[in-house]
Amino acid sequence: VDKNWRKELLLELVRKNIQCYFWLETRVDLIDEEDLELMARLNFKIDFGVDSFSKTMLSIMNKTNNPDSYLKKFINISRKCNELKILHDVFLIFNHPGESKKTYEEHRKFIEDQVLTKLKGGYLRIMYQRFSFFPGSYVFNHAADFQNKYGFNILHPEWWKEGEDHFIISRSVTPSTDEKGNPFFVPLKDVSKEIKDFNTMSREKNLWEKLHSFNL
């Protein structure tokens, strides 16, 4: 993304004083604080596709070559959004191939040590979803590698040809298997409670719900 073009676009939107809400989907490593300063002068709501709070999972997902820097950037960008009162969501994926007890513990530690201590009660909401096995994706094209390395298992490898609920069976996977053959699944009930508790403390709940209803 051309940084100069992006800033010119934001500056022009500010100059035109357009009175509407803008909904942006981006990565934390593609924008900076100067961008956020401009967005704060407009009505921006931002969705960040961070995907995981586990450094190990970020590497497995090929999300970044530097998980430490990537997660630090997320914290800094989110803190700046809170300072500027910019409503923003972070999106996470659970039960991706390679997810294990170790990676889940990394997620929990990051939540406790970083997210709760630095971002709680601001303008951040956490959203999550389960991994879906989509044809044509990187995981689809390298499924055998994930199976051999992590014990990843796909219950419905050609789910789109089946008559069952595609939304459900596309997510019917075993992320990993340990050395004893025991499958691992992220405890999503615990995750859901953890995230719900965090989001309850976030600000501008009514505005967030209004934006997501598209009732403006």
N, C-alpha and C positions, 0 to 999 in steps of 0.2 A: 504494500500500500504506500503510495506516494505521500510522505509526511507533509510536504509543503502544500500539495493539492488539498489534503484534508483540512489543514488549518485555514486555507483560503475559503473553503466551503463553509466552515464553521463561522468564520468572520463575516462572510456575506449573509449568512442566516441571521447573525446578530444584528447586522446593519439593517436588514429588512424588517426586523422586529416581527417575525411571523408568530402569530398567536395560535399555536397548536402543540400537541404533544408529539415528541419524536421518540421512537422506540429503536434502540440500537443493539445489535448483537455483535460481539467482538471478543477478542482475546485480551487478557491483561498485559501481554507483552507487545501489543500493537499500539497502545495509546500512552500518553504521558500526562503529567499534571497540568501542563499548558492546555492540552485538549480539554481536560475536565473543567478548568477555569472558564473556558468558552462555553462548554455545555451547560455550566451552572447559570449562564445568562439566558439560556433557552429552557424549554420544558423537556428535558431529556430523561428517559428511563433506560437503563443499560442492563443488558444480559451478558454475563461473562461465562463463556464455556471453559471453565477450569478443568472439569472432568474428574479430578481426584485430589484429595489432600494427602495422599500417600506418595512419597518420593519414588518408591519402587514401582507403583502402578503408573505413574507419569512416564517412566522410562519404558515400561512394557507397552503402554499405549502409543509410544512414539510421539507424545505430546510436546516434549521439549528435550533438549540435550543437556539442560542444566536445571534439574528439579529444584535445587536449593534456591537459585536465583528466581526461578519462576514463581515459587510460593511466596518468597519475600516480596516480589513485585505485586502479587495479589494483595497481600496485607497492606502494602503502602498505597496502592490504588484505591482499595476499599476504604482505608482511613481517610484518604483525601475526599472520596465521595461523601463520606459521613460528615466531614468538615464543611463541605459545600452543600450539604443537604440534597444530594442527588440519589434518588431511589435506584437501587441496583440489586440484581439477583445474581447468585452464582449457581451454576448447574453442575451437578456431580453425577457420575455413572457408577453403579455398583454391580458386582457379579460379572465384571468383564473377565475374560480369560486371564488366568494368572492371579486373580484375587485369592488371597489366603489369610490365614489367621495373622500372619506377620503384617500384611498390608493393611488389614483392618485395624490392627493395633496402631500402626503409623497414622492412620486417619484419625483415630480417637485421640491420640496424643496431640496431633496438630490442632484439633478442635479445642481441646482443653488448654493447651499452652499458648495458642496464638489467637484463634478465632474468638473464644469466649473472653479472653483477657483484654483483647484489643479492639474488637468489633461489636461486642454485645450492646444492644440498646441504641444502635444507630439506624442507618437507612439501608441496611443489607438484609436480604432474605436468602435463605438457602433452599434450593430446589434439587430434587434428585429423581432418577429413574433407573430401572434395571436395564442391563445390557440386552440389546436385541441383535440376533444373528441375521444380518442383512446380506443378501446375495450381492456380490460385486465389491463388498467392503474389504479392507485389508485383512481382517480376521477370517473372512470367508475364503479369501485367496490363499491364506497361510494356515488354514485350520489344522492340517496335519502337524505343522511345527508346534502349534499351541498344544495339541493333544500329546505329542511326544515330550514336550518340555514341562508342562504343568498338569497333565492329566485332564485337560479340558475335554468335555463331552457334550455333544449336541444331540438332544433327544429327538429332534425333528429336523434333520439336515436339509430337507426340501419341503419345509412347512408350507410354502406358497402353493404347493400342489395338493395339499390336504384340505379336507372339508371342515376342520375344526376352526375355532376362533384364532385367526392369524396373529392377533395382538398378543394373545397368551402364549401360543406355542412357539412364536419366534423368540421368546424369552426363556424357553425351557432348556436351559443349559446347566452344566456343572462347571463352575469356574476353574476348579482345581481339585486334585486328589493328592493326599499326602503319601508318604512312603509306605504306610500300612494299608493304603487303598481306601482311606476314609475321605469322602467328598466334603468340600467346604463350601458353605454358603454364607454370605454376609447376613447377620441377624437383622433383617429389615424392619422388624417391629421395634427393635431398640433404636435403630437409625431414625425411624419415623418419629419416635418420641423425642429424641435428642434434637432433631431439626424443628419439630413443632414447638418445643420449649424455647428454642432460640428465636424463632420467628415471632413468637408471642411478645417478645420484648422489643421487637423492631418498631420503628416509628412509621407514621403515615399509613396505618393499616387500611383505612377507608379509601385513600387515594390509590393504593396498590390494588385493592379489589376492584375499584372502578376502572382502572387501566386494563386489568385483565378481563373485564366484562365487555370492553370496547364501548362502554356506555358513557360517552364524553359529550 
